[in-house]
Amino acid sequence: MSRPRSHIRQLLYIALYPPPREPKGKEKVRIDFGSPSKVPPVKQKKSALLPNPAASQAALQCLTSYLATNTPDSLLHALPSYPPPKGRDRTRTNDMMDEDEDSFISREAANIAQCKDCWTILREGFIKRTDGDPSDRSGMKTRKKSILDDDTMYIDSVDTDAPAIIAKDAWPVLEWLIEAFEKDASLTGTSGHREQVSPQPPTESNPLCRSAILSASAVPDTSCKDRDSRAVGSGQTS
């Protein structure tokens, strides 16, 4: 049974929602002893709708359970593909009709369908907290960094505003995507191709290889290289 696209996107949004920043020093004291009555009612109501860390963990567990009991294709169809398959614009238009616009999370999760590819949702800053708690690095400013050269030391400007390719709290979702792609590959076979392909990373190498997926975040992985070497040594062809 195929899960509704909007439902899977909402689970991904909740799983990716950044946790609140831990208060420190005087800020913690101010929060602990602050009077709830001074918080505007509108802000209190909105905060109650925001996912908390427990909800994010539950959403990830739900996605993992779905992957164990459903076909990967029935889940990955909720994500944008790279490149978009034929007829994607029409599919996206029809798909947006099942979104519940009265739900705050549903409205925010609908942005996932507008992404160029599925890797965009993992980027730092794609999903920001909406309660005024800056857990991302959007407020950070460019700082100076000392760099020691062979002959001289000089000061170079380093842009710390550049978002990370994989957000700090998005790694569990990345692992879920990898598992879904690998399971989909094992079910369809390396020689089979779908009319509507699963989301794939924009690389020229094997999109189902862990190293291809993680290379953008500078995580070394030689599993595919080792597997290719064994295939050549045994006379097999990929």
Secondary structure, DSSP 8 states (H G I E B T S, - for coil): ----HHHHHHHHHHHH--------HHHHHHHHT--GGGS-HHHHHHHHHS--HHHHHHHHHHHHHHHHHS-HHHHHTTS--SS--TTHHHHHHHHGGG--TT-HHHHHHGGGGGSSSGGGGGSTTSS--SSS---SSTT---EEEEEE-SS-EEEEEE-TTS--SS-TT-HHHHHHHHHHHHHHHHHH-TT---SS-----S-SS-TTSHHHHHGGGT----HHHHHHHHHHHTT---
